[in-house]
Amino acid sequence: MVTLKDSLEDGDRRKRRAVEALTRELGTIRAGRANPALVEGVMVDYYGTATPLNQLASITTPEARLLVVQPWDRQSLPAVEKAILKSGLGLNPISDGIVIRLALPQLTEERRRELVRQVHKKVEEARVEVRNIRRDVLEQLRSMEKNKDISQDEAKRAQEQLQKMTELYIAQMDALAAGKEREVLEV
C-alpha cells in the first residue's frame, strides 16, 4: 500500500528529475561561449551503433569560441565529423586527422532572440511536466482520502505541502531560464 509520505517523496523525486533534465536541455542550447554540452549528445554511427559523442571522444574548450573534439579511436574521426555536420547545430568541423576543431561563429541578434524563444519553450515544457506530476500525486491523495486511508485534514496538509514543493521547483526553473537567457543575450 502506498503511504502519504511515499506519494509526496515520489512526487518530489520526479520533480527534481524534471529540473535536472531541464538543466541538461538548457546546456545544449548554444550561448555566446563554447560549452562541451553543446555536442556531447550528438549521435555518431560508430561501427553500426549510434553512440553519443561524449562516449567516443574528449571534448574540450581551449578558447571561449572553440570546441576541440579528440576521438579516442582515430578511425572514428570521419564518422564523428559527419555526425557533427548532420546534427543541425550549424557548426563546421575542421579536421586535421587527429582532432576536430569547432569554431563557434558570433551569434546574430536574430539568432539570439530565437535561442531565447527556445529556452522559454523548454522551460514551459518542464513546468507542464512538474504540474502533471503534481496532478498525479493529487489524484493519489484524493484516492487515499476516499478510501479512508488518510483523514481530510491530512489530505489538506499534504496538498498544501505538494503545492509549496511545486512552486519551489517552478521557481528553480524560472531562475535557470533567467540565467540562460542572460547568457544567450550576452554579447
N, C-alpha and C positions, 0 to 999 in steps of 0.2 A: 504494500500500500504506500502511495506517495504521501509524504507529510507536507505540512505547510512550509517548514524550513527547507525541505528538498526542492519544492517548487520555486521558492524565491532564490535559492542558490543556483538552481539550474538556469533560471532567467538571467541572473547576474552573470553567470559564466558565459552564456550565449551572447549577451550584450557586450561583454568585454571582448569576445572574439570578433564581434562586428566592428568594434572600434579598431582592433588590431588589423583587421582586413582593410579597413578604410585607410589606415596609416600606410600599409603596403601599397594600396592602389594610388594614393597621392604621391608616393615616392616614385612611381613610374611616370608621372606627368613631368615633362621637361620644364625646368625653370631656366633661369639665366645661366646657371653654372652646371658643370658636368656632375652627374651622380651615377654611380655604378648601377643603382636600382633601375635606371632607365633601360638597360639592356639585359639585366640578369634573367628575365623571364623569356627572352627571345628563344623560340624553339628551333633547334638545329637538327637536321636529319643526320644523325651520327650512326653510320653503318646500319641504316634502315630503321633506326629507332629515334623517335622525336625526344630530344633531350634538352633541358633548359641550359642556356649558355653558361650560367654560373657553375654548372657541374662539369663543364668541359674546359674552362679557361679561367685564368685570373683576370679580374677587371680592376684597373687602377685609374686614378685621376691625377696625373703628374702636374697638370695645369688646370686653371679654372674652366677652360673651354675645350678640354681634350680628355678623351677616354682612351685607354690603351687596353686592348684585349689580347692576352697571350695564351693561346691554346696549349694545353699540356701535351697534346698529340699533334705534331706538325702536319700530319696527313689530313687532319680535320680543318685546316686553315681555309681551304676553298669553300667547304660546307658552311663554316661559320660566317664567312664573308657573304655568301649567297643568302643566308638566313637573315642577316642584318639588313641587306638590301630589300628583302621581301617583307620585313617587319612593319613597314609603313611609318617608321619613325622619322623619315626624311633625312637619314644620315648616310653619307657616302664613305664606305670603308676604304682606307688606303693601306694596302698590304705591302710589306717588304720581305715576305717569305718567312718571317719569324713572329712578328706581331702585327696586329691590325690597329691602326690609329683612326679614331673617330673624332673629327673636328666638329664642334657644335657651332653652327652659324649664329650670328646675332639674331635675336627674335625681333620681328616687326611688331609694331603696336597692335595691328590687327590680329596677329597670331597670339599675342599675349592675352587679348580680350577673349579669343576663342579658348585658350587654355583655362582662363578663369571660369568661363561657362562650363567647361569640362569638370573643373573642380567642384563647382556648385552642383552639377548633376550627380557626381559620385557621392557627395555628401548627402544630398537628398535621398538617394537610393539607400544609403546607410541608415538615415533617420527612419525611413519606412521599415527597414529591417528591424530596427530596435522597437518601433511601435508594434510591429507584428509579433515580436517576442512578448511584449507587454500584454497584447491581446490574448496570446496563448496561455500565459500564466494567469491572467484574469479569469479565463474560462475554467482553468483548473481550480482556482479559488472558489468560484461560484458553484462548481460541481461538488467540491468538498463541503461547502456550506449547505447545499441542497441535500446531500447525503448525511447531514448532521455529523460530519467528521470534525468540523470546527464550528464555533459559535459565530453569530453575526458580528459581535464586537471584534473577534479575532480576524474575521474576514475583512472588516472595515480597516483595522490597523494594518493588515497585510497589504491591502490595496493602496493605502497611503504610502507605505514603505516602498511598494513597487513603483508608484508614481514618482517618488523622490529619486529612486535609482534611475529611472528612465530619463528624468530631467538632467541628472548628473551626466549620464552618458551622452545625451544630446548636446549639452554644454561643452563636453570634451571634443565632440565632433566639430562644433562651431569654432572652437579655438584652433583645431587642426586646419580647418578651412581658411580661417583668417591668416594663419601663419603661411600657408601655401600660397594664398592669394598675394600676400606681401612679397613672397619670394619670386613669384611669377612676374609681378609688375615692376620689380626692382630692375633698374636699368644699369 
